[in-house]
Amino acid sequence: MERITPEEALKRCKKEEEEEEKIKRKIGKGDLKIFVGYSPGVGKTYSMLNEGNDRLKNGENIIIGYVEDHGRKETQKQIKNLKIVPRKKINYKNIILEEMDVEEILRLKPKTVIVDELAHTNVPGSKNKKRWEDVKELIDSGINVLTTVNIQHIESLNNIIEEITGVKVRETVPDKVFQEADELMVIDLPPEGLINRLKSGKVYKNENIERSLANFFTKGNLTALRELSLRETANEVDINLMDHKEKAEVNDNVKINEKVLVCISSNPKSAKLIRHGARTARRYKCKLYVLIVDCTNPLAKKETDILSLEDNKKLALSLGAEIVEIKSRSVSKAIVDFSKEANITQIILGHSRRTKLQTMVRGSTINKVLEEADNIEIRVIPYI
């Protein structure tokens, strides 16, 4: 992993902003529309197919690249006259599995393609590892894409979803995919309605209904996920509004110069801080830095979990952060000095791992940062 100085980080930040502006122009790219839900069974695929048929009636060249009906008759009927591209068969460990045929879709070059289940992980041997990578390739080639995703698959929400449901979601989509969508369509259904659909066998097969009602599909879980879905998509609307105001040179009191700094270590729970920082940066549409301080003080506890540190770095990069690594005798001084140089407005810290003895001898990093970081908002996130 490359080690960069604060000055280099600032230069790269400016260059990245220029590159992002070019990407936003989307010359020659297709549009991405995501149908977002808070749970399986709310009607994302049904609504997507309904729009697909409307477009077909209006003469648009639209096809189905991949659709998953989960045995639901309502969804199967909704396919109607839409042409389906045959799935590609892949031999994996002597088992024939099927995936979306990206190459065939690129050859057909439709105006729009329907691609269900954006968070899906492709079978080894597929062209891309993840379906969202397939979608990106199609968009880059100039093809519009209609797709679906549940809110629990958004990467930065991973910790929150686990806290709500007790389930760790393994398949995730980078926040950037969600943020760069041209349109988000929220498919909403009150929890009571979804539970009734589940009980009547319209979501899962009968043998899975009771287990689902007792675990994921509790009313409390569904209510929390629904609120999260509505709030997240509302945040995206606010961000798009800020985009419009900037382009239209509208002057108001919206604060747009925030910069977020997350301070991490090799602690595996630092992932929670990174995701919190990513969500904060996304809300303000601002730059996110992740700072790692290699403390050279002889009394400092040396980092030993290198694999966890590398995992934390990979997560930070996947969420669009700029990683800065600094050597210093004082962690708090390194944090404060970099924050002042980079004009950081928000610092995110985790609870200290120092023992009582270390705190007595060397003091508290959090307290020192609070004392020295003038006019900077400090957030201390519990690791629990």
DONUKE-14564 format. One record per residue: residue in one letter; x, y, z of N, C-alpha, C, CB in turn. Coordinates in steps of 0.2 Angstrom, whole numbers, plus 5000, padded with zeros to 4 digits. Glycine has a CB too. Example, Ala and Ser with C-alpha at 12.3 -4.5 7.8 and 13.67 -1.06 7.14 Angstrom:
2
A506649725039506249785039506649845039505749785045
S506449895035506849955036506450005039507049975029
This chain:
384
M500449945000500050005000500450065000499550005006
E500350114996500750174995500650225001500550214988
R501250245003501250295009501350365006501850285014
I500850415007500850475004500950535009500350494999
T501150585008501250645012500550685012501850695011
P500450725017499850775017499850815011499850815023
E500450845009500450885003500250844996501150915002
E500550784996500350744990499550724990500750684990
A499350714996498650704997498150754994498450685004
L498350824996498050874993498050884986498250944997
K498650874983498750884976498250824972499450874974
R498250764975497850714972497150734972498050644975
C496950764978496250774979496050824974496150814986
K496450874972496250924967496150884960496750984966
K496650844959496650804952496050764952497350764951
E495850724957495350684957494650724956495250644964
E494650784959494050824958493950844951494050884962
E494450854947494450874940494250814936495150894938
E494550754938494350694934493550674935494750634937
E493350684942492650674943492150714939492550674950
E492450774938492050824934491950794927492350894934
K492450774924492450744917491950684917493150724915
I492050644922491550584922490850604923491750534928
K490750654926490050684927489750704920489950734932
R490150724916489850734909489550674905490350774905
K489850614907489550554905489550554897488950544908
I490050574894490050584886490050504884490650614884
G489450494880489450424877489250364882490150404874
K489050384888488850334893488150324893489150354900
G487850264895487150254896486950284903487050184896
D486350284904486050304911485850244915485350344910
L485950254921485750204926485250224931486450194931
K484650184931484150194935484050134940483450194931
I484050144946484050094951483350094955484650104956
F483050034955482450024959482650004966481949974955
V482550044971482750034978482250004982483150094981
G482349954986481849934991482249924998481549864989
Y481849905003482049895009482049825011481749935015
S481749785007481749705008481549675002481249695014
P481749605002481449564996480649564997481749494997
G480349564991479649554991479249624991479449524997
V479549684991479249744990478949764983479649804993
G479249734978479049744971479449774967478349784972
K480149774968480649804964480649784957481349804967
T480749714956480749684950480149694946480949604951
Y479549684949478949694946478849764943478349684951
S479049814947479049884945479549894939479149934951
M480049864940480549874934480349844928481249844936
L480049784928479749754922479149794919479549684923
N478749824924478249864921478449924917477849884928
E478949954920479250014916479549984909479850044920
G479949934910480149904904479649894898480549834905
N479049864900478549854895478249924893477949814898
D478249974897478050034895478450064889477950084901
R479150054891479650084886479550044879480350074889
L479449974880479449934874478849954870479349864876
K478249974873477649994869477750064866477050004874
N478250104869478450164866478950164860478650214871
G479150104858479550094853480350084855479550144848
E480450084861481150084863481450014863481250104871
N482050004860482449944860482649924867483049944855
I482249884870482449864877482349794878481949904882
I482849754881482849684882483049674889483449654877
I482949604891483049584898483749544898482549534901
G484249574901484849544902484849484907485449594903
Y484549504913484449454918483849474923485149444922
V483449424924482849434929482849374933482249454925
E482649384939482549334944481849334947483149334950
D481449294945480749294947480649254954480349264942
H481149224956481049184963480449144963481049234969
G480149124957479549084957478949114958479649024962
R478949184958478349224959477949234953478549294962
K477349214953476949214947476749284945476249174948
E476749334949476549404947477149424943476449444954
T477749414946478349434942478449404935479049424946
Q478349334935478349304928477849334923478249224930
K477249344925476749374921476949444918476049374924
Q477349484922477549544921478049554915477749584927
I478349494914478949494908478549514902479249424908
K477949484900477549494894477949494888477249564895
N478049544884478349544878479049554877477949584873
L479349564883480049584883480549524881480249604891
K480949534877481449484875481949474880481849504868
I482149404881482549384886483249364883482249334891
V483749384885484449364882484549294886485049414883
P484649244882484849174885485449184890484949124880
R485449154896485949154901486549114898485749134907
K487149134900487749104899487849044903488349154899
K488048984901488148934905488948924907487948864902
I489048914913489748914916489848854920489948974920
N490348814918490548754921490948764927490848704917
Y490648764933491048774940491048714944490748834943
K491648684945491748624949491248564946491648634956
N491248554940490748504936490048514937490948434939
I489848574939489148594940489048654935488948614947
I488548644931488348694926487848754929487948664919
L488148814929487848864932487648924927488148894938
E487248964928487049014923487149084926486349004921
E487349124921487449204923487249244917488249214925
M487249304918487049354913487549354907486949424915
D487349354901487849354896488049424893487549314890
V488549454897488749524895488949524888489249544900
E489349484886489649484879489049494874490049434877
E488549454875487949444870487549514870487549384871
I487449544876487149604877487549664873487049624884
L488149664874488649714871488549704863489349704873
R488549644861488449624854487749654851488549554852
L487249644855486549664853486549734853486049634857
K486849774857486849844858486149874858487249874852
P485749854863485049884864485149954867484649834868
K484649994866484650054870484650044877484050094867
T484249994880484149984887484149914888483550024890
V484449894894484449824896484149824904485149794895
I483749774905483549764912484049714915482849734912
V484249724921484749684925484549684932485549714924
D484249624934484049614941484649604946483549564941
E484449624952484949604958485649624957484949524958
L485749694958486349724957486949704961486249804958
A486749674967487249654972487549584971487049664979
H487249554966487449474965488149464964487049454959
T488449414966489149394965489149344960489449364972
N489449354954489449304949489849244950489749344942
V489749194946490049124947490749134945489749074943
P491249104948491949114946492049084939492449064951
G492349124935492449114928492049154924492249034926
S491649194927491249254923491749304921490649274928
K491449344917491849404914492049454920491549444909
N491549464924491749514930491549474937491349574930
K491849494942491749464948491049474951492249484954
K490749544950490149564953489649584947490249614958
R489049584949488549604944488549684943487849584945
W488749724948488749794947489349814942488849824954
E489849764942490449774937490149764930491049734939
D489749714929489449704923489049764921488949644923
V488649794925488249844924488649904922487749864930
K489149914926489649974924489949964917490249974929
E490049904915490349894908489849904903490549824907
L489149894904488649904900488549984899487949874902
I488550014905488450084905488950124901488350114912
D489650104902490150134899490150124891490850094901
S489850064889489750054882489150094879489649984880
G488850134883488250174880487550144881488350184873
I487550094884486850054885486550084892486949984885
N485950104892485550114898485350054902484850154896
V485350064908485250004913484750014918485849974916
L484249974918483749974924483949914928482949964921
T484049924935484249874939483849884946484949874940
T483949834950483649834957484149814963483149774957
V484049844968484449834974484049844981485149874974
N484249804986483949824992484449864996483749754996
I484149905001484649955004485149925008484149995009
Q485049865011485549825015486149805011485249765018
H486149815005486749795001487249855000486549764994
I487049915002487449975001488049965006487150035002
E488649965003489249955007489349995014489849965003
S489250055014489350095020488750085025489350175018
L488250055024487750035028487849965032487050035025
N488349935030488449865032488449855040489149845030
N488749895044488749895051488049905054489249945054
I487649955051487049975053486549925052486750045050
I486549895046486149835044486249775049486249815037
E486849765051486949705055486649725062487749695056
E486749785064486449805071485749795071486649875073
I485349815066484649815065484449745065484449855059
T484649705061484449635059484749575063484449625052
G485449595065485849535067486149495062485449495072
V486049515056486349475050486849515046485749465045
K487449485045487949525042487849505034488649505044
V487749565030487649555023488349545020487249615020
R488349495016489049475013489149505006489149405012
E488549515002488549544995488449614996488049504991
T488849664994488749734995488949764988489249765000
V488649824987488849864981489149934984488149884977
P489749954980490050014983489550074982490650024978
D489650114987489250174988489250214981489450224994
K489850214978489950264972489450244967490650254969
V489250174966488750154961488050184962488750074961
F487850184969487250214971487250284970487150194978
Q487850324971487850394971487850414963488450414974
E488150374959488150394952487550384948488750364949
A487050344951486450334947486150394945485950294952
D485850394939485550454936484850454939485450444928
E484550404941483850404944483750344949483350404939
L483450364955483350314960482550314961483650334967
M482250254960481550244961481450204967481250214955
V481150234973481050194979480350154978481050244985
I480450094979479850054979479650034986479949984975
D479050064988478950064996478250024997478850134998
L478249985002477649955004477749945012477749875001
P477149965015477149965023477349895025476449985025
P477649885031477849825033477249775034478249835040
E476749805036476149755037475949725030475549795040
G475949765025475849735018476349685016475749795013
L476949695018477449645016477449585020478149675017
I477249585026477149525030476549485028477049545038
N476049525026475449485023475649455016474849535021
R476049485012476249455006476649395007476749505002
L477149395013477549335015477049285017478049355020
K476549295021476149245024475749205018475649275029
S475549245013475149215008475549185003474749275004
G476249175004476649134999476849174993476349074997
K476849244993477049284987477749304987476549344987
V478149284993478849314993479249244993478949354999
Y479149204997479549144998479149074997479949145004
K479449024996479048954997478848945004479448894994
N478348905004477948895011478448875016477448845010
E478948825014479348805020479848855023479848745017
N479948915019480348965022479949025026480748995016
I479349015025478949075028478949085035478149065026
E478849035039478949035047479549055049478748975050
R480149035046480749045048480949125046481349005044
S480649145041480749215039480449265043480549225031
L479849245045479449285050479749295057478749265051
A480049245059480449245065481049275065480449175068
N481349285060482049315059482049385056482549265056
F482249385049482249445046481649485045482549435039
F481049455044480449485043480049505049480049445038
T480349525054479949545060479749615058480449545067
K479249635062478949705060479449755062478349715064
G479849745068480349795070480849805065480649775077
N481149745062481649755057481449785051481949675055
L480849765049480649795042480449875043479949765040
T480249895049480049965050480750005050479749975057
A481249975053481950015053482250015046482349975058
L482149955043482449955036482150005031482449885033
R481450005032481050055028481250125029480350045029
E481350145035481550215037482250225034481550225045
L482650175035483350185032483350195025483750125034
S482950155021482850165014482650235012482450105011
L482150255015481850325013482350375015481150335017
R482650365021483150425023483750425018483450415030
E484050365016484650365011484450395005484850295011
T483850375002483750404995483550474996483150364992
A483250495001483150575002483850605003482750585009
N484350575006485050605006485250614999485450565010
E485150564994485350574987485050634984485250504984
V484350634985484050694982484350764985483250694984
D484450764991484750824994485450844990484950825001
I485850784989486450794986486350814978486850724986
N485950794975485750814968485550884968485250764965
L485150904973484950974973485551024974484450984979
M486050994978486651034979487051044973487151004985
D487050984969487350984962487051044958487350924959
H486351044958486051094954486151164956485251074954
K486151174962486351244965487051264963486251244972
E487551214963488151234961488251254954488651184963
K487951214950487951224943487551284941487651164939
A487051304944486651354943486851424946485951344944
E487451414950487751464954487251504959488051514949
V486851454962486351484967486651494973485751434967
N486651554976486951564983486451554988487251634983
D486651514993486251504999486651485005485651454998
N486351465010486751455016486951375016486351475022
V486951335011487151265011487851265012486851235005
K488051225017488851215018489051165014488951205026
I489551185009489751135004490551125005489651154997
N490851155010491551145010491851105016491851215011
E491451055018491651005023492150965021490950965025
K492550945025493050885024493150845030493850925023
V493050775029493050735034493650695035492450685033
L493850685041494450645042494350585047495050685045
V494450525045494350465050495050445052493950415046
C495150435058495750405061495750335063495950455067
I496150295060496050225061496650185063495750185054
S496650125065497250085067497050015064497350085074
S497449965066497349895064496749865067497949855065
N496449895072495849875075495349855070495549915080
P495149785069494649765064493949815065494449695065
K493849835071493249875072493249945069493049885079
S493849965066493950025063493550035057494750045061
A493349975054492849975048492250015050492749905046
K492050015056491450045058491550125057491250035065
L492150145059492350215059492350235051492950235062
I492650195047492650215040492050215037493150155036
R491550175038490850175035490550235038490550115037
H490550255044490250315047490550375043490350315055
G491150375042491450435039491250435032492250425039
A491250385028490950385021490250405021491050315019
R489850385026489150415025489150485027488750375031
T489550515031489550585033489850625027490050595039
A490350595024490650635018490150635012491250595015
R489750575011489250575006488650625007488950505006
R488450625014487950675015488150745014487750665023
Y488750765015488950835013489250835007489450855019
K489350785003489650774996490350814997489250814991
C490750785001491450815002491950765002491450855009
K492550785003493150745003493250705009493850785001
L493450635009493550595014494250575015493050535014
Y494550585020495250565021495250505027495750625024
V495650465026495750415031496550415034495550335029
L496650435040497350445042497550385047497350505047
I498150365045498450305049499150335052498550245045
V499150335058499750365061500250305064499650415067
D500850305062501350255064501650285070501850235058
C501450275076501750305082502450285083501350305088
T502950325083503650305085503850315092504150345080
N503350335096503550345103503750275106502950375107
P504250265110504450205112503950175117505150205116
L503550215120503050185125502350165121502850245130
A502350175114501750165111501650085110501750205104
K501050065110500949995108500949985101500249975111
K501449945098501549935091500949895088502149895090
E500749915082500249875078500549815076500049925072
T500149755077500349695075499849655070500449645081
D499249685070498749645066498749675059498049655068
I499349665055499449695048498849675043500049665045
L498549615044498049595039497449635040497849515040
S497249645047496649695048496749765046496549695056
L497349785046497549855044497449855036498249875046
E497749805033497649805025496849805024498049745023
D496449765027495749755026495449825027495449705031
N495649865032495349925033495549975028495649955040
K496149975025496350015019495949995013497150005018
K495849935012495449915006494749945006495449835005
L494449935012493749965013493750035012493549945020
A494250075015494250145014494350165007494850175018
L494750125003494850144996494150124992495450104993
S493850074994493250054991492650104992492949984993
L492750144997492250194999492450264997492050195006
G492950264993493150334990493650374994492550364988
A493950344999494350385004495050395001494350355011
E495350445003496050465002496450435008496250535000
I496950395007497250365013497950405014497450285013
V498050425020498650465022498950425028498450535024
E499650415027500050385032500550425035500250315030
I500650435041501050485044501450445050500750545047
K502150465050502550435056502550495061503250415054
S502450485067502550535072502550505079501850585072
R502950545084502950525091502350535094503550565094
S501850575092501250595095500650585090501250665098
V500250535092499650525087499250585087499250465090
S499050615093498650675093498950735089498550695100
K499550745090499850805086499850785078500650815088
A499950725076499950715069499150725067500150635068
I498650705071497950715069497850785068497550685074
V498050825073497850895073498250935068498050925080
D498850915067499250955062499050945055500050935062
F498850875053498550865047497950895046498550785046
S497550895051496850925050496851005049496450915057
K497351035052497451105051497651115044497851135056
E498151075041498451085035497951075029499051045034
A497551025030497051005025496351035026496950925025
N496351085031495651115032495151065034495451165026
I495251015038494750965040494251005044495050915044
T493550985043493051015047492750965052492451045043
Q492850895051492550845055493050795056491950825052
I493250775062493650725064493250665067494250745068
I493350605065493050545068493550505071492650505062
L493450485077493950445081493550385084494250485087
G493850335086493650275090493850285097493750215087
H493550245101493750245108494450225109493250205113
S494850255113495550235114495650165117495850285119
R496150135114496350065116496850065122496550025110
R497050125124497550125129497350105136497850195130
T497750065139497650045146497650105151498149995148
K497350095157497350155162498050175163497050125168
L498550125163499250145165499550195159499650085166
Q499350165153499650205147499350275147499450175140
T498650285149498350345149498650395154497550335150
M498850365160499150405165499850425163499250355172
V500150385159500850405157500850455151501250345156
R500450435146500450475140499850515139500550425134
G499350515143498750555142498250515137498950625139
S497750555136497250525131497250565124496550535134
T497250525119497350555112496650595111497350495107
I496150565113495450595112495450665115494850555114
N495650665121495650735125496150785122495850715133
K496750755120497250805117496950835110497850765116
V496650795106496350815100495750865102496050755096
L495350855107494850895108495150965111494450865114
E495650965114495951025117496351065111496451015122
E496651035106497051065101496751075095497651025100
A496151045093495851055086495351105087495550985084
D495551165087495051225087494651225081495451285088
N493951235082493451245077493351185072493651305072
I493551125075493451065071492951025075494151035070
E492450995072491950955075492250885076491350945071
I492250865082492550795084491950745085493050805090
R492050685082491550635084491850575086491050625077
V491650555092491950495095491450435094492150505103
I491650385090491150325089491350265093491250305081
P490850235097490950175101491150115096490450165105
Y491650075098491850015094491349965095492449995096
I490849965100490449915102489949905096490049925108
